[in-house]
């Protein structure tokens, strides 16, 4: 599985179908002289079973070549080219992909076409794909899209009330992201409750550094909080989530920030970080304990926004069977889960204090009301690998 970010590349070799991780490589600071490669074999606790490399790595192509070279040099094998399938996480599939796709020239062209919708991410994803196709032409490659799971949204949920030709000519609509994570939550929920996905309605909350909510009716996503870009929706680590768009016009008139600085401010200096100076929830919770009022307000705004989305999606779905929390904050912060659900008893949503506090990992049930409240481990790598395998074997995802 290859996940090429804007300045990073993650490579993971998984044994399927169980998804045991055999090798894990992360390259960070791509494009600098002190790029950093870390290789690990998580199947062993032996500290010597890891190695690091620091040096110049110009781009994603070079990063992948360095991963391959380090695997050969370490003798750990198998090299990247020995995999049976290479699955690539691709951020934006636009309206072209409702599921994973076996990569050929046409798919590459479509991903390139969508670079205008995700200028920070798709070019990096593409570089990883192109390099892999050159290096390992014999290995089938599959693209798994962050947007695909949300392609089932009805037009009433994905269209914005904007001039129609913005949609037709410029692709302006809600696409949604974190699709593999929400799909994984759906799959794990179905397995845990022993019900087919068609048999329940689910609100899925992915609360990590990025955060999004998805309303899933009978196995199909019908609404999600991220939009044309991942900026819309919930309050995130450094992204604002929903704001009045006129704030931007006001700021261009009332400050000396230009549009590109405002874009950076909304993506990197807002959210929890903008409100209290940190985007690390653990740090913020420590600050709250020390009496920091800005940190308290940041958490209150964060939880309030999530609660509003739960209310909205309860209305969208009509009936909610399961509310699921996943990702860094969703899995690890009992206090956020409790605060988010506090006061939702009229929707049948309530958290049991003991079960919430003592959640121990895996899929866990923490409800005290009629709606099942689950904590579900984020398992995106497994989901991406599984979808790639299904795609190759012609099973619909
Ligand atoms: P990413 O979106 O980068 O994958 P993660 O899913 O790893 O992010 O989530 C990162 C967030 O999870 C951070 O805000 C971090 O503080 C929070 N987090 C991680 N562990 C804990 C914990 N034990 N308690 C509270 N928050 C946590």
Boltz pocket constraint, residues with backbone or C-beta under 6 A from the ligand:
constraints:
  - pocket:
      binder: B
      contacts: [[A, 207], [A, 208], [A, 209], [A, 210], [A, 237], [A, 279], [A, 280], [A, 281], [A, 282], [A, 283], [A, 327], [A, 328], [A, 329], [A, 332], [A, 333]]
      max_distance: 6.0
